[in-house]
Amino acid sequence: MRTLHVSASGAYGGGNASLATLIRGLSSQGVCAAATFPDAGVAVNRFSDMGVPHWILRYDWLSQLRRFGGVRAGSAWLRVLRSVKPDIIHVNAAEHSRAVSVAAWALGIPWIAHCRFPLGPSLVSWVFRRLPKPQAVVFNSNALKAQMESTFSKECPRADQRVVYNGIPLNDFNPATAGTTRRRRVGIVANLSPVKGYDDFLQMAATVTSHDRDVEFVCVGSDVHETGYERKIVSAAKSLGIEDRVRFLGHRNDIPEILCTLDVLVCSSHEESFGRCIVEAMASGLPVVATSVGGIPEVMADGVTGHLVPPRRPDLLADRVSELLANPQQRAEMGAAGRKRAIEMFSAERHASKIMDIYQKVIG
């Protein structure tokens, strides 16, 4: 089988991390995958290192205002599709379906769309208006499907709607070796964006530090959209008087190694359709303190693999983090339960197998 994967960005975030994991899993099942990107970036380099054939194309959406650009883009898509000869096209972010749908229809190639976060009804309507529809839509959590299924049913009434949890390469993540004497560390792994709740994370850090000075806080992620948000949160750390306790590491390629240096992972997101960082933390044997939004309650088990708190409540984040920091036995038990849950529910092999089932149904 040959597949073409339409990535949403040249940057490397959760969507492209999930796509990379999927392509590795599909490769083990004999699938030859290629990919397209709308721009250059870290993700393009990573997929190149994986040996995935790829193209950088303009994702022009057909419109009266840009019809000539759309025609040129359509011609480029036809050239790529004729070169790859895919059996199926997998659009990694549903909002980019409009870019490839006409070319796929012209060549008779079936395609599916992956919905990874909530989309407004007007956007979904625009993406599929008067254009070919996907044969299936994939959601990464039941919560997201419940939120979006009526919108997609209206715009793509014949598309099969499925839920497939993201997978991670479990062999890359292993619990840290016990016995370290380093300072305790609490971390967050997320792109620098307000929706990830970095302000709440820093407020939590200030509260914890006020009664426990032997804790360090680690922020892993970059401002991929270059909004200037990084300067804001660095300034916030200084205003809270914790700049000597918080380390901003930026974008990193060694997430498994960083997770091994943490005692607790925090996910303070205001919205989160899945929560890939939570699965990676569980696979690393870490307890998690997270907000009970979106698909997060499906990913982790409250009171078993960590603790859930309402969003925008840094005081409750601080209470739960402090509780875990003070109780090594509880951290170990929750970490072991998280590792078991990650193996049972979120392996790359399980993810690829479920996606393959959809491919075969669509193609067959």
N, C-alpha and C positions, 0 to 999 in steps of 0.2 A: 504494500500500500504506500502511496505517496500523499503527503499532506502539505498544505501551505498554511502557515500561521501568520495572521495579520496582527502585528503588535501595535499597541496604542502609542508607544513612545520610544525614543532612543535612550531615555533615562532608565536607571535600574531601580525599580520599586517593587512592591509586592506582586503586581500583575506580571511583570517580566520574570521575576523570580519563580512564580508559579508556572509560567510558560516554559522556562528552562527545565524545571523539574519534570514537566509533562513530556517534553521532547526526549529527555533521557529515558523516561519510562517507556515511551512509544518505541524508541530505538531498540530496546531490549526485546520488543515483540516484532521486530523486523520491519518497522515503519521507517521510511525515508522522509525526513521532514525538511522543509525550507521555510524561510520567514521573510517578511517585509517590515520595514520601519519607516515612519514619516520623517525622521531626521537622524543625524548621527548622535552618538553618545556612548556612555559606559556600557549600556546593554548590547549595542552593536558589537563592541569589542569582545564582550563575553561570549556571545553567540558565535562569533568568528573563531574564538579559541576552542569552542566546542566542535568546530568543523561543520556548522550548519550553514548551507548556502543561503545567502540573503541579498536583498535589494533594498535600496533607499528610494522611496517613491513619494511623490506629492499625493497627499490624501485629499485631493480636491473633491468637494461634494458638489454634485450637479445642481446648478441653479441658473436662473436667467441672468443673474448678475455676473456669473463667472462661467458662462457656458463654454467659451473657447478654452479656458483652463481646464474645465471638466472634460472636454473632448480630448485634449492632449493627455490628461491623466488617464482617461479611459484607454487610449491607445497603448500607454505604457503598461497598464494592467494586463491588457491582452497579450502583449509581448512576454511578460513574466509568466502568465498562466500557460502560454504555449510552450515556454521553455521548461517549466516545472512539470507540466502535465499531471496536476494533482488529481487524486480520486475524490478528494473532499477539501474544502477550505474551512479553516477554523478561525473566526474573527475573535481575537483575544479580548476585545472590549466592544460590546454591542454598539456603542455610539459611533464606531467607525465602519459599520456595515455598509453605509451608503457609498463608501469609496470603491468597494469591489463588487457590489451586488450585480450591477449591469453587465460587467465583463464576465462574471461567473455564469449568469443567465445566458449570455450570448454563446458561450462555449458548452453549455449544458452541464456545468459542474455544480454538484450540490454543495451547500455550505451551512454552517451552524454559527450562532452568535453566543458569546460568553458574556453574561452580565455579572460584573464583579462588585458593583456598588449601585446605590439607588440613582435612577434617572428620572427626570421630570417627564410627565405625560406629553408635554408639548415637544420635548426633544425626541422622544421615541416616535411620536407621530411624524416629525420632520424626517427622521432617519429612514423611515420605511414608506413615506408617502409616495404613492404612484410608482413604486419600484418593486423589484422582485423581493420575495420574503425568504427568510431562512427556513430550513426544514426542521430545525430544533433550536431551542434556547436553553442554555445551561446556566444555573445559578449556583453560587458557592455556599449557600446556606438556605435552610428552610425559611428563616426569617426574611431573607431578601426575596425569595420566591413569593411569600405571602404578601409582601409589600408591592411587588411588581407584576404578579401574574395577570391581574385584570387588565393592566395597561398593555401588556404584550398580547393577551388574548384578543384585545380589540384591534390591534394593528397587525398582528400575525396570527390569525385565528386557526390556521392549520399547522402551526409549528408545535412540535412535541416539547413540553416544558419539563426539564429534569433538574434535580439537585445533585451535585457532585462536590463533596468537600475537597478542598485543596490538599495536596500531598506534599511531603518534604522528603528529601533523601536522608532517611534515618541514620544511615551509617556515618554521615558527616557530623552527627550530634551525639555526644556521649557525656554522661555525668562526670563532674570534676572529681579528681582524686581527693579523698578526705585527708584531713590532717594539716591543712594550711594554717599559717598564723597571720595571714595578711589582715588588713582592716576589712570589715564587712562592707559589702558593696551592693547597692540597689541600682538597677538599670532600666532604661527605656530604649526600645529599638523601633524607630519610626521616622519617616521623613519629617523634616521640620515644617510643620503646618499647624495652624490653630486648631483644626479639627482633631488632631492627635492629643490635644489636652496638655501641651507642654507647660502652660501656665499653672495648671493644677498640679502637675508633677513637681514643679519648683516650689509651689506653696507647701506641698506635702513634705518635700525635702527640708524646707525651713522649719516646719513643725517638728519633724523627727530630730533634726540637728539641735533644736532648742533644749532637748533633754538627753540627747545621746550624741556626743561629739565624735565618737569612734566609728562613724559611718561615712562612706564616700558614695557619691551619686554619679552615674555615667549616662550620658546621652549619646546614642549612636544614630546618626542620620544626617542628611544634608538638605538644604533648601533647594530641591531639584527644580523648582519653578522660578527660582531666583527672585523671590518677592521681597527680600530684605528681612524676613521673619527671624533669621538667625541673630541678627544684630539686636532685635527686640528682646529675645529671650536671654541672650547673654547679658544685656543691660538689666533685665529683670532679676537675674541671679545676683548681680552686684547690689541692686536696690534691696534685696532681701538679706544681704550680708552673708551669702553662702558661696561666693565665687571661689573660695578656697576649698570648698567641699564638692563642687560640681565640675566634671570634666566633659567637654564637648569634643567628641572624637570625629565628627563628620561622617562622610560615607566610608564604609569599611568593607573589605572583601573577606575578612576573617571573623564573621559573626559566630561560628561555632566556638572558636577559641575565646572570644570575648565572653560568651555566655558561661563558659567554664570558670570565669573569674568572678561571677556574680553569686549572691546569696538569694536574691529575690528579683523577679522581673515584674515591672509595673506596666500595664497598658491602660492609660488614662483617657482613651479616645472618647469623643463626644458622639461619634458615629463610627461603626465598624461592621461591615457586612460579614466578615469572617474573623480575621485576627491571626495572620500567619505567624507573627512573632510569638504568640502564645503557644502555638504548637511546637515551634523551635525550642522555646524555653522548657516545655514539658519533656521534649525528647532529650534535653540536656539535664533532666532531673531537677529542675528548678520549680519551686512553688511560685504561683502567679497571683498578683493582686490586680484585678481588672474591673472596668466598668461594665455594668450589665446592659449593654446596648447591642442592637443588631444580632449578629450570629454568635457573639461571644459566649452566651450561656449554652449554646450547642457545643462549642469547642471544648470548654473546660467544665468540670463538675464542681460546683460551689461547695466548699467545706471539705472536699476530697483532694482536688489537685491545686487548690488555692482558695481565694476569697473574691466574691463579687460585691461591688458597692455601686450605688447610683452614680450617674455621671455628674460632673461639676461639683463633687464633694471632696475636695482635697483633705478636709479634716478626717473623713472616714478612710480615705487612702492611707493617711498617716497612722491611724489607729491600727489598721490591719498590717501595715508594714512593720510597725513597732512590735506588734504581737509576734510576728514571724521572726524578726531579728532577735528577740529575747528567748526564742524557743527553738534551739537547734534540732531537737527530736521531731517537732512538728514540721520543720522545713524538710527534714529527711523523709518523713512519711509521705508528705504531700508530693515531694519531688519524685519518689518512687511510684506513686499512684499516677502521676502525670506521665512519666516515661511509659508505663504500661498502657495508658489510654492512647498515647501517640502511636505506639506500635500497632494497637488494635484497630485504630480508626483513620489514621492519617499517613499511611505509608505511600511512597511514590508509586509502588506497584499497584496498590489498591486504586489509587486515583487514575492511573493510566488504563487499568483494566475497565473501569467504569466508562471512561471516555471512549475507549475502543468499542464498547458495547453500543454506544450512541452512533459512532461512525458506521459500524456494520449495519445497524438498523437503517440508517439514512441511505447508505449506498445500496444495501440489499433490496 
